[in-house]
Amino acid sequence: MLTVYVKGHQVLYDAEHIVRLFFQWQKVQCVSCEQLPEITQETYLTSEFLMQGNNMQSVVTLYFEGKTYTAQASIPHHGKYSRDQKTVIKLALYRALKQAIDLATPWGTMIGIRPAKIVREWLEEGKSELEIIAIMTEQFETKPEKSALVLAVAQAERDILQKISPHNISLYIGIPFCPTRCLYCSFISMDIARAKMFIAPYCDALVQEIKHTVQLVEANGLKIDTIYMGGGTPTALSASQLEKILYNLQANLHNHSILELTVEAGRPDTIDCEKLKVLKQYGTTRLSINPQTMHDKTLGLIGRQHTAEQAIIAFELARSMGFDNINMDLIAGLPEETQALFEQSIEKIGRLSPDSITVHSLSVKRAATLQQDIDQYTMTQAETVSDMLMIAQQYAAHNGYDPYYMYRQKNTLGNLENVGYAQPGKACLYNVLMMEDCQTVIGLGAGSMTKWVLGEGKLERNQNYKHAEEYVKHIDDVLRKKDSAFNINLR
């Protein structure tokens, strides 16, 4: 555990995340203290913050491995005191750490989950592209290629959101079952082999929640724009189980013009003709087939039971059955994978010409098997993962795919990003609405989260029971909580 003692004016949460950029594989905590420890082996810093006219300034002194490093930062005050205060303190700390560690990350101090949201707000405030690039360079030390990428995403999101009513809602339907558990997965999902006894009652409970929720939606005069069925792996269910859920969803929807219905068919080995017929019959407009890599050795290493060839077969089957909006996912930085292997994966799925490609940076989550056994694997260096993402970005640009949404996760290698690239007209509306907090999303099923967007930046979250067994057992309580949430948040 690396403990950083902080004295003076500070933002502990943000300081901790900046420190983590430089100590990727160490546990880090920042502790506020009035009196710094008198031991030179410890890492500690002091932070001063002040206003000078219309400028905010910060000076950070960092003590690390017996040496002292001092850095300062100054930015114009833009009227958002708390945000500007955090920005200048993080910048000074980042500069001090760069001196000590000799490392510069592509995103600089821009550590938030939704970088495009900040940039879109700047666009809406009337800032020009040149002004935004200057802010990112001077106040966040973001590399030019990342600044250009996030600006393109923000512009795409703005165009999409202009066509969507913030007063409408979306639905998320969670299916917490998978064929196997992936090495990097931290979701609360169950292996199908171990979950057989829970699946039928889970589907029954989910149908109850669907009926009840849609009745609440319609009773309150709300309109549904998008529906996303994720997991887990929804196509791990049988065709009849999928049909039961989708039939009851369709049968209870009245006077809704659904713009998009996405179903994750993440594991190619769960896809067959019968299931695809069901998905097509009940209005699925977008399918996601996610091999994550096109190398069989890596697939085996991360705990998947399918081959790269099965991914190709599943994609071609879906295409032959009329699915004209198919996404494929890849992960940059999987254990044992080189830059050359990642580039081969991009080229292999590119030959299929999917309608969108989503590229994730590997995130090492605390609850994942990978985190627990990390010493057993050769982990890709952050610089290599960054190069992989640049390969994907260049491939997308040269083959007609535009970046349209972006997010980051905690514990991602190199503080890097996940980006969705889509051909014109094929962007996933749900992804943008969910990521940018622009529309209320009602969650159904075990582990799902309802996020109420209440205006003026205010959000309210309600979570269902996490585990399938708990969810089924307490379905009456789930429905009561739904009633209460609608009553409170729609008053």
Solvent accessible surface area in square Angstrom, and as a share of the most:
residue,aa,sasa,rsa
1,M,144,0.64
2,L,25,0.12
3,T,20,0.11
4,V,1,0.00
5,Y,52,0.20
6,V,0,0.00
7,K,79,0.34
8,G,43,0.41
9,H,85,0.38
10,Q,47,0.21
11,V,25,0.15
12,L,58,0.29
13,Y,135,0.51
14,D,12,0.06
15,A,5,0.04
16,E,37,0.17
17,H,31,0.14
18,I,0,0.00
19,V,2,0.01
20,R,80,0.29
21,L,18,0.09
22,F,14,0.06
23,F,26,0.11
24,Q,57,0.25
25,W,119,0.42
26,Q,92,0.41
27,K,145,0.62
28,V,7,0.04
29,Q,72,0.32
30,C,14,0.09
31,V,54,0.31
32,S,58,0.37
33,C,27,0.16
34,E,147,0.66
35,Q,138,0.61
36,L,29,0.14
37,P,31,0.20
38,E,164,0.74
39,I,87,0.44
40,T,97,0.56
41,Q,152,0.67
42,E,48,0.22
43,T,7,0.04
44,Y,27,0.10
45,L,4,0.02
46,T,36,0.21
47,S,5,0.03
48,E,110,0.50
49,F,35,0.15
50,L,63,0.31
51,M,75,0.33
52,Q,94,0.42
53,G,76,0.73
54,N,102,0.52
55,N,61,0.31
56,M,0,0.00
57,Q,57,0.25
58,S,0,0.00
59,V,44,0.25
60,V,1,0.00
61,T,26,0.15
62,L,1,0.00
63,Y,72,0.27
64,F,21,0.09
65,E,135,0.61
66,G,63,0.61
67,K,127,0.54
68,T,79,0.46
69,Y,39,0.15
70,T,74,0.43
71,A,9,0.07
72,Q,126,0.56
73,A,5,0.04
74,S,59,0.38
75,I,3,0.01
76,P,61,0.38
77,H,45,0.20
78,H,90,0.40
79,G,60,0.58
80,K,94,0.40
81,Y,107,0.41
82,S,67,0.43
83,R,83,0.30
84,D,7,0.04
85,Q,24,0.11
86,K,77,0.33
87,T,7,0.04
88,V,0,0.00
89,I,6,0.03
90,K,22,0.09
91,L,1,0.00
92,A,0,0.00
93,L,2,0.01
94,Y,2,0.01
95,R,72,0.26
96,A,0,0.00
97,L,2,0.01
98,K,59,0.25
99,Q,94,0.42
100,A,21,0.16
101,I,48,0.24
102,D,131,0.68
103,L,55,0.28
104,A,49,0.38
105,T,7,0.04
106,P,22,0.14
107,W,0,0.00
108,G,0,0.00
109,T,0,0.00
110,M,3,0.01
111,I,28,0.14
112,G,32,0.31
113,I,78,0.40
114,R,56,0.20
115,P,0,0.00
116,A,0,0.00
117,K,56,0.24
118,I,38,0.19
119,V,0,0.00
120,R,18,0.07
121,E,44,0.20
122,W,20,0.07
123,L,19,0.09
124,E,109,0.49
125,E,90,0.41
126,G,64,0.61
127,K,47,0.20
128,S,54,0.35
129,E,93,0.41
130,L,149,0.74
131,E,88,0.39
132,I,0,0.00
133,I,53,0.27
134,A,39,0.30
135,I,18,0.09
136,M,0,0.00
137,T,64,0.37
138,E,111,0.50
139,Q,15,0.07
140,F,13,0.05
141,E,40,0.18
142,T,3,0.02
143,K,76,0.32
144,P,94,0.59
145,E,70,0.31
146,K,2,0.01
147,S,0,0.00
148,A,56,0.43
149,L,4,0.02
150,V,0,0.00
151,L,11,0.06
152,A,36,0.28
153,V,0,0.00
154,A,0,0.00
155,Q,45,0.20
156,A,24,0.19
157,E,0,0.00
158,R,73,0.27
159,D,71,0.37
160,I,23,0.12
161,L,28,0.14
162,Q,135,0.60
163,K,169,0.72
164,I,18,0.09
165,S,43,0.28
166,P,89,0.56
167,H,150,0.67
168,N,33,0.17
169,I,5,0.03
170,S,0,0.00
171,L,1,0.00
172,Y,45,0.17
173,I,0,0.00
174,G,4,0.03
175,I,1,0.00
176,P,8,0.05
177,F,0,0.00
178,C,16,0.09
179,P,26,0.16
180,T,23,0.13
181,R,81,0.30
182,C,10,0.06
183,L,15,0.07
184,Y,34,0.13
185,C,19,0.12
186,S,34,0.22
187,F,132,0.55
188,I,70,0.36
189,S,17,0.11
190,M,46,0.20
191,D,31,0.16
192,I,37,0.19
193,A,78,0.61
194,R,178,0.65
195,A,0,0.00
196,K,146,0.62
197,M,149,0.67
198,F,35,0.14
199,I,11,0.06
200,A,56,0.44
201,P,50,0.32
202,Y,0,0.00
203,C,3,0.02
204,D,66,0.34
205,A,3,0.02
206,L,0,0.00
207,V,12,0.07
208,Q,79,0.35
209,E,0,0.00
210,I,1,0.00
211,K,80,0.34
212,H,46,0.20
213,T,0,0.00
214,V,1,0.01
215,Q,110,0.49
216,L,31,0.15
217,V,0,0.00
218,E,56,0.25
219,A,87,0.68
220,N,68,0.35
221,G,59,0.57
222,L,27,0.13
223,K,94,0.40
224,I,2,0.01
225,D,10,0.05
226,T,0,0.00
227,I,2,0.01
228,Y,22,0.09
229,M,0,0.00
230,G,0,0.00
231,G,24,0.23
232,G,15,0.15
233,T,4,0.02
234,P,0,0.00
235,T,1,0.00
236,A,16,0.13
237,L,1,0.00
238,S,47,0.30
239,A,10,0.07
240,S,80,0.52
241,Q,45,0.20
242,L,0,0.00
243,E,63,0.28
244,K,85,0.36
245,I,0,0.00
246,L,2,0.01
247,Y,117,0.45
248,N,20,0.10
249,L,5,0.02
250,Q,91,0.41
251,A,49,0.38
252,N,30,0.15
253,L,33,0.16
254,H,101,0.45
255,N,132,0.68
256,H,29,0.13
257,S,94,0.61
258,I,55,0.28
259,L,91,0.45
260,E,8,0.03
261,L,11,0.05
262,T,0,0.00
263,V,0,0.00
264,E,38,0.17
265,A,0,0.00
266,G,9,0.08
267,R,6,0.02
268,P,5,0.03
269,D,51,0.27
270,T,13,0.08
271,I,20,0.10
272,D,63,0.32
273,C,56,0.33
274,E,113,0.51
275,K,23,0.10
276,L,1,0.00
277,K,122,0.52
278,V,11,0.07
279,L,0,0.00
280,K,88,0.37
281,Q,119,0.53
282,Y,22,0.08
283,G,39,0.37
284,T,6,0.04
285,T,63,0.36
286,R,4,0.02
287,L,0,0.00
288,S,4,0.03
289,I,0,0.00
290,N,11,0.06
291,P,0,0.00
292,Q,18,0.08
293,T,1,0.01
294,M,2,0.01
295,H,24,0.11
296,D,80,0.41
297,K,175,0.74
298,T,7,0.04
299,L,1,0.00
300,G,51,0.49
301,L,61,0.30
302,I,1,0.00
303,G,29,0.28
304,R,20,0.07
305,Q,128,0.57
306,H,6,0.03
307,T,54,0.31
308,A,13,0.10
309,E,100,0.45
310,Q,67,0.30
311,A,0,0.00
312,I,43,0.22
313,I,97,0.49
314,A,5,0.04
315,F,4,0.02
316,E,93,0.42
317,L,52,0.26
318,A,0,0.00
319,R,77,0.28
320,S,89,0.57
321,M,44,0.20
322,G,39,0.38
323,F,4,0.02
324,D,90,0.47
325,N,20,0.10
326,I,0,0.00
327,N,4,0.02
328,M,0,0.00
329,D,15,0.08
330,L,1,0.00
331,I,12,0.06
332,A,0,0.00
333,G,1,0.01
334,L,0,0.00
335,P,1,0.00
336,E,78,0.35
337,E,8,0.04
338,T,73,0.43
339,Q,72,0.32
340,A,58,0.45
341,L,54,0.27
342,F,3,0.01
343,E,69,0.31
344,Q,76,0.34
345,S,1,0.01
346,I,3,0.01
347,E,74,0.33
348,K,63,0.27
349,I,0,0.00
350,G,12,0.12
351,R,178,0.65
352,L,28,0.14
353,S,55,0.36
354,P,0,0.00
355,D,9,0.04
356,S,0,0.00
357,I,5,0.03
358,T,6,0.04
359,V,2,0.01
360,H,32,0.14
361,S,2,0.01
362,L,3,0.02
363,S,11,0.07
364,V,5,0.03
365,K,48,0.21
366,R,203,0.74
367,A,61,0.47
368,A,0,0.00
369,T,52,0.30
370,L,0,0.00
371,Q,62,0.28
372,Q,126,0.56
373,D,44,0.23
374,I,32,0.16
375,D,140,0.73
376,Q,136,0.60
377,Y,44,0.17
378,T,93,0.54
379,M,26,0.12
380,T,13,0.08
381,Q,114,0.51
382,A,31,0.24
383,E,101,0.45
384,T,39,0.23
385,V,0,0.00
386,S,22,0.14
387,D,68,0.35
388,M,0,0.00
389,L,9,0.05
390,M,49,0.22
391,I,26,0.13
392,A,3,0.03
393,Q,35,0.16
394,Q,91,0.41
395,Y,47,0.18
396,A,3,0.03
397,A,73,0.57
398,H,152,0.68
399,N,70,0.36
400,G,42,0.41
401,Y,8,0.03
402,D,81,0.42
403,P,24,0.15
404,Y,7,0.03
405,Y,14,0.05
406,M,0,0.00
407,Y,36,0.14
408,R,5,0.02
409,Q,57,0.25
410,K,108,0.46
411,N,61,0.31
412,T,6,0.04
413,L,1,0.01
414,G,7,0.07
415,N,22,0.11
416,L,1,0.01
417,E,2,0.01
418,N,1,0.00
419,V,4,0.03
420,G,0,0.00
421,Y,8,0.03
422,A,4,0.03
423,Q,46,0.20
424,P,109,0.68
425,G,83,0.80
426,K,51,0.21
427,A,21,0.17
428,C,0,0.00
429,L,38,0.19
430,Y,13,0.05
431,N,20,0.10
432,V,0,0.00
433,L,1,0.01
434,M,53,0.23
435,M,27,0.12
436,E,1,0.01
437,D,17,0.09
438,C,28,0.17
439,Q,0,0.00
440,T,12,0.07
441,V,0,0.00
442,I,0,0.00
443,G,1,0.01
444,L,0,0.00
445,G,0,0.00
446,A,8,0.06
447,G,31,0.30
448,S,5,0.03
449,M,66,0.30
450,T,6,0.04
451,K,5,0.02
452,W,4,0.02
453,V,42,0.24
454,L,64,0.32
455,G,36,0.35
456,E,190,0.85
457,G,79,0.76
458,K,122,0.52
459,L,47,0.24
460,E,70,0.31
461,R,117,0.43
462,N,55,0.28
463,Q,84,0.37
464,N,20,0.10
465,Y,55,0.21
466,K,97,0.41
467,H,94,0.42
468,A,1,0.01
469,E,100,0.45
470,E,69,0.31
471,Y,0,0.00
472,V,38,0.22
473,K,158,0.67
474,H,66,0.29
475,I,18,0.09
476,D,86,0.44
477,D,32,0.16
478,V,3,0.02
479,L,24,0.12
480,R,147,0.54
481,K,111,0.47
482,K,13,0.06
483,D,48,0.25
484,S,51,0.33
485,A,11,0.08
486,F,2,0.01
487,N,100,0.51
488,I,94,0.48
489,N,22,0.11
490,L,67,0.33
491,R,228,0.83
